[in-house]
């Protein structure tokens, strides 16, 4: 998939590590994680953002 500079792409509610890594390969502009424990998309108490994810 070719990125279009005019579109900002944000993926939210990521929880599963395999999905996080797969989506990261697509290079979205932003990726969101839910840390509110009452949300059905809560990442969990043991979740850590993978160290190899780009931060900028």
mmCIF file of the N, C-alpha and C atoms, coordinates in Angstrom:
data_MODEL
# 
_entry.id   MODEL 
# 
loop_
_atom_site.group_PDB 
_atom_site.id 
_atom_site.type_symbol 
_atom_site.label_atom_id 
_atom_site.label_alt_id 
_atom_site.label_comp_id 
_atom_site.label_asym_id 
_atom_site.label_entity_id 
_atom_site.label_seq_id 
_atom_site.pdbx_PDB_ins_code 
_atom_site.Cartn_x 
_atom_site.Cartn_y 
_atom_site.Cartn_z 
_atom_site.occupancy 
_atom_site.B_iso_or_equiv 
_atom_site.pdbx_formal_charge 
_atom_site.auth_seq_id 
_atom_site.auth_comp_id 
_atom_site.auth_asym_id 
_atom_site.auth_atom_id 
_atom_site.pdbx_PDB_model_num 
ATOM 1   N N  . UNK A 1 1  ? 0.850   -1.172 0.000  1.00 0.00 ? 1  UNK A N  1 
ATOM 2   C CA . UNK A 1 1  ? 0.000   0.000  0.000  1.00 0.00 ? 1  UNK A CA 1 
ATOM 3   C C  . UNK A 1 1  ? 0.896   1.236  0.000  1.00 0.00 ? 1  UNK A C  1 
ATOM 4   N N  . UNK A 1 2  ? 0.641   2.138  -0.900 1.00 0.00 ? 2  UNK A N  1 
ATOM 5   C CA . UNK A 1 2  ? 1.422   3.361  -1.005 1.00 0.00 ? 2  UNK A CA 1 
ATOM 6   C C  . UNK A 1 2  ? 0.789   4.442  -0.139 1.00 0.00 ? 2  UNK A C  1 
ATOM 7   N N  . UNK A 1 3  ? 1.609   5.107  0.685  1.00 0.00 ? 3  UNK A N  1 
ATOM 8   C CA . UNK A 1 3  ? 1.101   6.174  1.538  1.00 0.00 ? 3  UNK A CA 1 
ATOM 9   C C  . UNK A 1 3  ? 0.844   7.431  0.716  1.00 0.00 ? 3  UNK A C  1 
ATOM 10  N N  . UNK A 1 4  ? -0.254  8.098  1.014  1.00 0.00 ? 4  UNK A N  1 
ATOM 11  C CA . UNK A 1 4  ? -0.591  9.361  0.389  1.00 0.00 ? 4  UNK A CA 1 
ATOM 12  C C  . UNK A 1 4  ? -0.328  10.465 1.404  1.00 0.00 ? 4  UNK A C  1 
ATOM 13  N N  . UNK A 1 5  ? 0.546   11.419 1.102  1.00 0.00 ? 5  UNK A N  1 
ATOM 14  C CA . UNK A 1 5  ? 0.892   12.433 2.086  1.00 0.00 ? 5  UNK A CA 1 
ATOM 15  C C  . UNK A 1 5  ? -0.265  13.310 2.538  1.00 0.00 ? 5  UNK A C  1 
ATOM 16  N N  . UNK A 1 6  ? -1.339  13.399 1.757  1.00 0.00 ? 6  UNK A N  1 
ATOM 17  C CA . UNK A 1 6  ? -2.471  14.247 2.117  1.00 0.00 ? 6  UNK A CA 1 
ATOM 18  C C  . UNK A 1 6  ? -3.416  13.591 3.119  1.00 0.00 ? 6  UNK A C  1 
ATOM 19  N N  . UNK A 1 7  ? -3.247  12.327 3.361  1.00 0.00 ? 7  UNK A N  1 
ATOM 20  C CA . UNK A 1 7  ? -4.138  11.594 4.264  1.00 0.00 ? 7  UNK A CA 1 
ATOM 21  C C  . UNK A 1 7  ? -3.373  11.245 5.534  1.00 0.00 ? 7  UNK A C  1 
ATOM 22  N N  . UNK A 1 8  ? -3.980  11.553 6.686  1.00 0.00 ? 8  UNK A N  1 
ATOM 23  C CA . UNK A 1 8  ? -3.402  11.146 7.963  1.00 0.00 ? 8  UNK A CA 1 
ATOM 24  C C  . UNK A 1 8  ? -4.178  9.914  8.403  1.00 0.00 ? 8  UNK A C  1 
ATOM 25  N N  . UNK A 1 9  ? -3.438  8.847  8.661  1.00 0.00 ? 9  UNK A N  1 
ATOM 26  C CA . UNK A 1 9  ? -4.026  7.544  8.932  1.00 0.00 ? 9  UNK A CA 1 
ATOM 27  C C  . UNK A 1 9  ? -3.807  7.180  10.393 1.00 0.00 ? 9  UNK A C  1 
ATOM 28  N N  . UNK A 1 10 ? -4.892  6.964  11.141 1.00 0.00 ? 10 UNK A N  1 
ATOM 29  C CA . UNK A 1 10 ? -4.824  6.644  12.562 1.00 0.00 ? 10 UNK A CA 1 
ATOM 30  C C  . UNK A 1 10 ? -5.581  5.351  12.818 1.00 0.00 ? 10 UNK A C  1 
ATOM 31  N N  . UNK A 1 11 ? -4.948  4.422  13.502 1.00 0.00 ? 11 UNK A N  1 
ATOM 32  C CA . UNK A 1 11 ? -5.565  3.150  13.883 1.00 0.00 ? 11 UNK A CA 1 
ATOM 33  C C  . UNK A 1 11 ? -5.657  3.132  15.405 1.00 0.00 ? 11 UNK A C  1 
ATOM 34  N N  . UNK A 1 12 ? -6.855  2.922  15.921 1.00 0.00 ? 12 UNK A N  1 
ATOM 35  C CA . UNK A 1 12 ? -7.069  2.972  17.372 1.00 0.00 ? 12 UNK A CA 1 
ATOM 36  C C  . UNK A 1 12 ? -7.535  1.621  17.915 1.00 0.00 ? 12 UNK A C  1 
ATOM 37  N N  . UNK A 1 13 ? -7.405  1.494  19.221 1.00 0.00 ? 13 UNK A N  1 
ATOM 38  C CA . UNK A 1 13 ? -7.916  0.321  19.915 1.00 0.00 ? 13 UNK A CA 1 
ATOM 39  C C  . UNK A 1 13 ? -7.056  -0.917 19.738 1.00 0.00 ? 13 UNK A C  1 
ATOM 40  N N  . UNK A 1 14 ? -5.789  -0.732 19.458 1.00 0.00 ? 14 UNK A N  1 
ATOM 41  C CA . UNK A 1 14 ? -4.890  -1.871 19.259 1.00 0.00 ? 14 UNK A CA 1 
ATOM 42  C C  . UNK A 1 14 ? -4.652  -2.570 20.597 1.00 0.00 ? 14 UNK A C  1 
ATOM 43  N N  . UNK A 1 15 ? -4.694  -3.917 20.591 1.00 0.00 ? 15 UNK A N  1 
ATOM 44  C CA . UNK A 1 15 ? -4.493  -4.690 21.824 1.00 0.00 ? 15 UNK A CA 1 
ATOM 45  C C  . UNK A 1 15 ? -3.527  -5.842 21.620 1.00 0.00 ? 15 UNK A C  1 
ATOM 46  N N  . UNK A 1 16 ? -3.730  -6.610 20.569 1.00 0.00 ? 16 UNK A N  1 
ATOM 47  C CA . UNK A 1 16 ? -2.970  -7.829 20.346 1.00 0.00 ? 16 UNK A CA 1 
ATOM 48  C C  . UNK A 1 16 ? -1.598  -7.512 19.752 1.00 0.00 ? 16 UNK A C  1 
ATOM 49  N N  . UNK A 1 17 ? -0.536  -8.048 20.339 1.00 0.00 ? 17 UNK A N  1 
ATOM 50  C CA . UNK A 1 17 ? 0.823   -7.741 19.900 1.00 0.00 ? 17 UNK A CA 1 
ATOM 51  C C  . UNK A 1 17 ? 1.048   -8.078 18.431 1.00 0.00 ? 17 UNK A C  1 
ATOM 52  N N  . UNK A 1 18 ? 0.509   -9.192 17.961 1.00 0.00 ? 18 UNK A N  1 
ATOM 53  C CA . UNK A 1 18 ? 0.674   -9.557 16.551 1.00 0.00 ? 18 UNK A CA 1 
ATOM 54  C C  . UNK A 1 18 ? -0.001  -8.531 15.645 1.00 0.00 ? 18 UNK A C  1 
ATOM 55  N N  . UNK A 1 19 ? -1.172  -8.066 16.034 1.00 0.00 ? 19 UNK A N  1 
ATOM 56  C CA . UNK A 1 19 ? -1.865  -7.042 15.244 1.00 0.00 ? 19 UNK A CA 1 
ATOM 57  C C  . UNK A 1 19 ? -1.106  -5.723 15.270 1.00 0.00 ? 19 UNK A C  1 
ATOM 58  N N  . UNK A 1 20 ? -0.586  -5.358 16.430 1.00 0.00 ? 20 UNK A N  1 
ATOM 59  C CA . UNK A 1 20 ? 0.183   -4.121 16.557 1.00 0.00 ? 20 UNK A CA 1 
ATOM 60  C C  . UNK A 1 20 ? 1.360   -4.146 15.584 1.00 0.00 ? 20 UNK A C  1 
ATOM 61  N N  . UNK A 1 21 ? 2.092   -5.246 15.569 1.00 0.00 ? 21 UNK A N  1 
ATOM 62  C CA . UNK A 1 21 ? 3.261   -5.355 14.692 1.00 0.00 ? 21 UNK A CA 1 
ATOM 63  C C  . UNK A 1 21 ? 2.866   -5.361 13.220 1.00 0.00 ? 21 UNK A C  1 
ATOM 64  N N  . UNK A 1 22 ? 1.775   -6.054 12.884 1.00 0.00 ? 22 UNK A N  1 
ATOM 65  C CA . UNK A 1 22 ? 1.316   -6.105 11.494 1.00 0.00 ? 22 UNK A CA 1 
ATOM 66  C C  . UNK A 1 22 ? 0.873   -4.724 11.015 1.00 0.00 ? 22 UNK A C  1 
ATOM 67  N N  . UNK A 1 23 ? 0.135   -4.005 11.845 1.00 0.00 ? 23 UNK A N  1 
ATOM 68  C CA . UNK A 1 23 ? -0.318  -2.668 11.474 1.00 0.00 ? 23 UNK A CA 1 
ATOM 69  C C  . UNK A 1 23 ? 0.873   -1.710 11.394 1.00 0.00 ? 23 UNK A C  1 
ATOM 70  N N  . UNK A 1 24 ? 1.833   -1.851 12.284 1.00 0.00 ? 24 UNK A N  1 
ATOM 71  C CA . UNK A 1 24 ? 3.021   -0.981 12.265 1.00 0.00 ? 24 UNK A CA 1 
ATOM 72  C C  . UNK A 1 24 ? 3.772   -1.108 10.940 1.00 0.00 ? 24 UNK A C  1 
ATOM 73  N N  . UNK A 1 25 ? 3.770   -2.296 10.352 1.00 0.00 ? 25 UNK A N  1 
ATOM 74  C CA . UNK A 1 25 ? 4.431   -2.491 9.060  1.00 0.00 ? 25 UNK A CA 1 
ATOM 75  C C  . UNK A 1 25 ? 3.771   -1.677 7.950  1.00 0.00 ? 25 UNK A C  1 
ATOM 76  N N  . UNK A 1 26 ? 2.495   -1.344 8.116  1.00 0.00 ? 26 UNK A N  1 
ATOM 77  C CA . UNK A 1 26 ? 1.770   -0.532 7.135  1.00 0.00 ? 26 UNK A CA 1 
ATOM 78  C C  . UNK A 1 26 ? 2.055   0.958  7.305  1.00 0.00 ? 26 UNK A C  1 
ATOM 79  N N  . UNK A 1 27 ? 2.775   1.316  8.343  1.00 0.00 ? 27 UNK A N  1 
ATOM 80  C CA . UNK A 1 27 ? 3.231   2.679  8.624  1.00 0.00 ? 27 UNK A CA 1 
ATOM 81  C C  . UNK A 1 27 ? 2.108   3.708  8.742  1.00 0.00 ? 27 UNK A C  1 
ATOM 82  N N  . UNK A 1 28 ? 1.148   3.479  9.659  1.00 0.00 ? 28 UNK A N  1 
ATOM 83  C CA . UNK A 1 28 ? 0.146   4.522  9.874  1.00 0.00 ? 28 UNK A CA 1 
ATOM 84  C C  . UNK A 1 28 ? 0.806   5.743  10.507 1.00 0.00 ? 28 UNK A C  1 
ATOM 85  N N  . UNK A 1 29 ? 0.151   6.892  10.409 1.00 0.00 ? 29 UNK A N  1 
ATOM 86  C CA . UNK A 1 29 ? 0.684   8.094  11.039 1.00 0.00 ? 29 UNK A CA 1 
ATOM 87  C C  . UNK A 1 29 ? 0.599   8.004  12.560 1.00 0.00 ? 29 UNK A C  1 
ATOM 88  N N  . UNK A 1 30 ? -0.480  7.393  13.036 1.00 0.00 ? 30 UNK A N  1 
ATOM 89  C CA . UNK A 1 30 ? -0.703  7.261  14.472 1.00 0.00 ? 30 UNK A CA 1 
ATOM 90  C C  . UNK A 1 30 ? -1.294  5.889  14.768 1.00 0.00 ? 30 UNK A C  1 
ATOM 91  N N  . UNK A 1 31 ? -0.999  5.378  15.954 1.00 0.00 ? 31 UNK A N  1 
ATOM 92  C CA . UNK A 1 31 ? -1.597  4.136  16.422 1.00 0.00 ? 31 UNK A CA 1 
ATOM 93  C C  . UNK A 1 31 ? -2.022  4.380  17.868 1.00 0.00 ? 31 UNK A C  1 
ATOM 94  N N  . UNK A 1 32 ? -3.261  4.037  18.196 1.00 0.00 ? 32 UNK A N  1 
ATOM 95  C CA . UNK A 1 32 ? -3.779  4.321  19.530 1.00 0.00 ? 32 UNK A CA 1 
ATOM 96  C C  . UNK A 1 32 ? -3.964  3.072  20.369 1.00 0.00 ? 32 UNK A C  1 
ATOM 97  N N  . UNK A 1 33 ? -3.754  3.244  21.659 1.00 0.00 ? 33 UNK A N  1 
ATOM 98  C CA . UNK A 1 33 ? -3.907  2.167  22.631 1.00 0.00 ? 33 UNK A CA 1 
ATOM 99  C C  . UNK A 1 33 ? -4.832  2.666  23.735 1.00 0.00 ? 33 UNK A C  1 
ATOM 100 N N  . UNK A 1 34 ? -5.769  1.826  24.165 1.00 0.00 ? 34 UNK A N  1 
ATOM 101 C CA . UNK A 1 34 ? -6.754  2.204  25.178 1.00 0.00 ? 34 UNK A CA 1 
ATOM 102 C C  . UNK A 1 34 ? -6.260  1.717  26.538 1.00 0.00 ? 34 UNK A C  1 
ATOM 103 N N  . UNK A 1 35 ? -6.043  2.663  27.461 1.00 0.00 ? 35 UNK A N  1 
ATOM 104 C CA . UNK A 1 35 ? -5.563  2.324  28.800 1.00 0.00 ? 35 UNK A CA 1 
ATOM 105 C C  . UNK A 1 35 ? -6.652  2.479  29.861 1.00 0.00 ? 35 UNK A C  1 
ATOM 106 N N  . UNK A 1 36 ? -7.872  2.728  29.426 1.00 0.00 ? 36 UNK A N  1 
ATOM 107 C CA . UNK A 1 36 ? -9.014  2.826  30.342 1.00 0.00 ? 36 UNK A CA 1 
ATOM 108 C C  . UNK A 1 36 ? -9.530  1.416  30.599 1.00 0.00 ? 36 UNK A C  1 
ATOM 109 N N  . UNK A 1 37 ? -9.421  0.953  31.846 1.00 0.00 ? 37 UNK A N  1 
ATOM 110 C CA . UNK A 1 37 ? -9.678  -0.462 32.154 1.00 0.00 ? 37 UNK A CA 1 
ATOM 111 C C  . UNK A 1 37 ? -11.113 -0.919 31.898 1.00 0.00 ? 37 UNK A C  1 
ATOM 112 N N  . UNK A 1 38 ? -12.075 -0.028 31.865 1.00 0.00 ? 38 UNK A N  1 
ATOM 113 C CA . UNK A 1 38 ? -13.464 -0.429 31.626 1.00 0.00 ? 38 UNK A CA 1 
ATOM 114 C C  . UNK A 1 38 ? -13.825 -0.497 30.145 1.00 0.00 ? 38 UNK A C  1 
ATOM 115 N N  . UNK A 1 39 ? -12.876 -0.185 29.275 1.00 0.00 ? 39 UNK A N  1 
ATOM 116 C CA . UNK A 1 39 ? -13.130 -0.250 27.839 1.00 0.00 ? 39 UNK A CA 1 
ATOM 117 C C  . UNK A 1 39 ? -12.969 -1.684 27.340 1.00 0.00 ? 39 UNK A C  1 
ATOM 118 N N  . UNK A 1 40 ? -13.819 -2.110 26.399 1.00 0.00 ? 40 UNK A N  1 
ATOM 119 C CA . UNK A 1 40 ? -13.643 -3.451 25.820 1.00 0.00 ? 40 UNK A CA 1 
ATOM 120 C C  . UNK A 1 40 ? -12.339 -3.560 25.017 1.00 0.00 ? 40 UNK A C  1 
ATOM 121 N N  . UNK A 1 41 ? -11.732 -2.450 24.683 1.00 0.00 ? 41 UNK A N  1 
ATOM 122 C CA . UNK A 1 41 ? -10.463 -2.468 23.942 1.00 0.00 ? 41 UNK A CA 1 
ATOM 123 C C  . UNK A 1 41 ? -9.261  -2.173 24.840 1.00 0.00 ? 41 UNK A C  1 
ATOM 124 N N  . UNK A 1 42 ? -9.455  -2.248 26.160 1.00 0.00 ? 42 UNK A N  1 
ATOM 125 C CA . UNK A 1 42 ? -8.374  -2.048 27.126 1.00 0.00 ? 42 UNK A CA 1 
ATOM 126 C C  . UNK A 1 42 ? -7.214  -2.988 26.806 1.00 0.00 ? 42 UNK A C  1 
ATOM 127 N N  . UNK A 1 43 ? -6.006  -2.450 26.771 1.00 0.00 ? 43 UNK A N  1 
ATOM 128 C CA . UNK A 1 43 ? -4.837  -3.246 26.386 1.00 0.00 ? 43 UNK A CA 1 
ATOM 129 C C  . UNK A 1 43 ? -4.458  -4.288 27.431 1.00 0.00 ? 43 UNK A C  1 
ATOM 130 N N  . UNK A 1 44 ? -4.874  -4.117 28.649 1.00 0.00 ? 44 UNK A N  1 
ATOM 131 C CA . UNK A 1 44 ? -4.533  -5.058 29.716 1.00 0.00 ? 44 UNK A CA 1 
ATOM 132 C C  . UNK A 1 44 ? -3.449  -4.492 30.619 1.00 0.00 ? 44 UNK A C  1 
ATOM 133 N N  . UNK A 1 45 ? -3.344  -5.054 31.793 1.00 0.00 ? 45 UNK A N  1 
ATOM 134 C CA . UNK A 1 45 ? -2.387  -4.556 32.775 1.00 0.00 ? 45 UNK A CA 1 
ATOM 135 C C  . UNK A 1 45 ? -0.940  -4.882 32.423 1.00 0.00 ? 45 UNK A C  1 
ATOM 136 N N  . UNK A 1 46 ? -0.708  -5.910 31.637 1.00 0.00 ? 46 UNK A N  1 
ATOM 137 C CA . UNK A 1 46 ? 0.658   -6.331 31.311 1.00 0.00 ? 46 UNK A CA 1 
ATOM 138 C C  . UNK A 1 46 ? 1.164   -5.775 29.979 1.00 0.00 ? 46 UNK A C  1 
ATOM 139 N N  . UNK A 1 47 ? 0.353   -4.982 29.303 1.00 0.00 ? 47 UNK A N  1 
ATOM 140 C CA . UNK A 1 47 ? 0.715   -4.478 27.974 1.00 0.00 ? 47 UNK A CA 1 
ATOM 141 C C  . UNK A 1 47 ? 1.896   -3.531 28.034 1.00 0.00 ? 47 UNK A C  1 
ATOM 142 N N  . UNK A 1 48 ? 2.809   -3.682 27.105 1.00 0.00 ? 48 UNK A N  1 
ATOM 143 C CA . UNK A 1 48 ? 3.909   -2.743 26.910 1.00 0.00 ? 48 UNK A CA 1 
ATOM 144 C C  . UNK A 1 48 ? 3.998   -2.457 25.416 1.00 0.00 ? 48 UNK A C  1 
ATOM 145 N N  . UNK A 1 49 ? 4.148   -1.195 25.070 1.00 0.00 ? 49 UNK A N  1 
ATOM 146 C CA . UNK A 1 49 ? 4.315   -0.832 23.661 1.00 0.00 ? 49 UNK A CA 1 
ATOM 147 C C  . UNK A 1 49 ? 5.617   -1.473 23.185 1.00 0.00 ? 49 UNK A C  1 
ATOM 148 N N  . UNK A 1 50 ? 5.587   -2.200 22.081 1.00 0.00 ? 50 UNK A N  1 
ATOM 149 C CA . UNK A 1 50 ? 6.797   -2.846 21.588 1.00 0.00 ? 50 UNK A CA 1 
ATOM 150 C C  . UNK A 1 50 ? 7.922   -1.833 21.372 1.00 0.00 ? 50 UNK A C  1 
ATOM 151 N N  . UNK A 1 51 ? 9.109   -2.185 21.810 1.00 0.00 ? 51 UNK A N  1 
ATOM 152 C CA . UNK A 1 51 ? 10.257  -1.275 21.763 1.00 0.00 ? 51 UNK A CA 1 
ATOM 153 C C  . UNK A 1 51 ? 10.632  -0.884 20.348 1.00 0.00 ? 51 UNK A C  1 
ATOM 154 N N  . UNK A 1 52 ? 10.334  -1.739 19.367 1.00 0.00 ? 52 UNK A N  1 
ATOM 155 C CA . UNK A 1 52 ? 10.755  -1.462 17.991 1.00 0.00 ? 52 UNK A CA 1 
ATOM 156 C C  . UNK A 1 52 ? 9.743   -0.650 17.196 1.00 0.00 ? 52 UNK A C  1 
ATOM 157 N N  . UNK A 1 53 ? 8.672   -0.167 17.818 1.00 0.00 ? 53 UNK A N  1 
ATOM 158 C CA . UNK A 1 53 ? 7.710   0.692  17.119 1.00 0.00 ? 53 UNK A CA 1 
ATOM 159 C C  . UNK A 1 53 ? 8.325   2.070  16.911 1.00 0.00 ? 53 UNK A C  1 
ATOM 160 N N  . UNK A 1 54 ? 8.166   2.635  15.731 1.00 0.00 ? 54 UNK A N  1 
ATOM 161 C CA . UNK A 1 54 ? 8.655   3.998  15.519 1.00 0.00 ? 54 UNK A CA 1 
ATOM 162 C C  . UNK A 1 54 ? 7.885   4.980  16.396 1.00 0.00 ? 54 UNK A C  1 
ATOM 163 N N  . UNK A 1 55 ? 8.546   5.998  16.883 1.00 0.00 ? 55 UNK A N  1 
ATOM 164 C CA . UNK A 1 55 ? 7.893   6.991  17.740 1.00 0.00 ? 55 UNK A CA 1 
ATOM 165 C C  . UNK A 1 55 ? 7.664   8.311  17.040 1.00 0.00 ? 55 UNK A C  1 
ATOM 166 N N  . UNK A 1 56 ? 8.166   8.450  15.847 1.00 0.00 ? 56 UNK A N  1 
ATOM 167 C CA . UNK A 1 56 ? 7.954   9.705  15.125 1.00 0.00 ? 56 UNK A CA 1 
ATOM 168 C C  . UNK A 1 56 ? 7.818   9.428  13.644 1.00 0.00 ? 56 UNK A C  1 
# 
